[in-house]
Amino acid sequence: MKIVLVVVLEEVTGTTRRPTTTVMAQDLLLPEFIHPRLKSHRFGRTIHHFLEIGSTNDAARQFAEQGAAEGTLVLAEEQTQGRGRLGRSWLSERGAGIYASILLRPVVKPRGAAVLTLVAAVAVSEAIEQACDLHADIKWPNDLLLSGRKCCGILSEMQAERDDIRYVIVGIGINVNHSDFPEELAQRATSLRIEGKQTYSRVAVLCEFLRRFELLYDDWQRGNRAAVLQHWVNRSSFAFGKQVTVDLGSGKKVEGQTAGLSELGNLKVKLADGRVEEVMSGDIVAWR
Ligand code: BTN
């Protein structure tokens, strides 16, 4: 007889308890379920799992400060203070998504580390394809889109001293089994479940991501920088020929046609007058 354990993670609002996403017990992001399926050698070998946490990136930073090894992974079923890029928050519905932060100790100069986020985006895109048979586009620098809506975001945070990196935390939020989104996000966000019309195993997506990310990261550390960036270009419809408006912050914008990546992962944008500008950081707010 096969016994299937189902865990209903409940949301407590005032006096009422509303069941949220139903998670098969074996799809909780517990080390016991992940380790037997893990094909990476270092990434995810040490896992800290939380049912609820403020932000996995903050927890990973604390483990890093205590000397944790490269590849240490922090996972949560829910985040109460999930953070996104540019000071935004990250919706972290319990049990529905993958909220993961991985600790890296790369041997490169700080200016080279921006590429890491692109590498992670490629690994997520490959993992979604392999585990769910869905093709996620990559919007520079590191948003993953399905049908033009965001299904994954990546937040990398670096700690450096003088000209040396102490560590980098790569935080990944993947909308896996969300059935819907609050009104203010519904036009811009999606999940693997909404696009694929079925639920997916978070453990399978995560294990595939860790395998791909470790392979690409090791390749990048060995110096194969151009090859790794080429993977990004191959997976992104934003790499060449897309008309974009990039918000650079402080009221500045760049408009033009994308023309590939620089070796540091900056986006090249060809302006109307033919000049090419390299954008180091920003947000593509409009495209066609
Ligand atoms: C973005 O697209 O703005 C980045 C979103 C990153 C969200 C992830 S979820 C796990 C990790 N912990 C956080 O607080 N943020 C990242």
Residues whose N, C-alpha, C, O or C-beta is under 5 A from the ligand:
A	BS01	BTN	S55 T56 N57 Q81 G82 R83 G84 R85 W90 Y99 A100 G153 I154 L155 G171 I172 G173
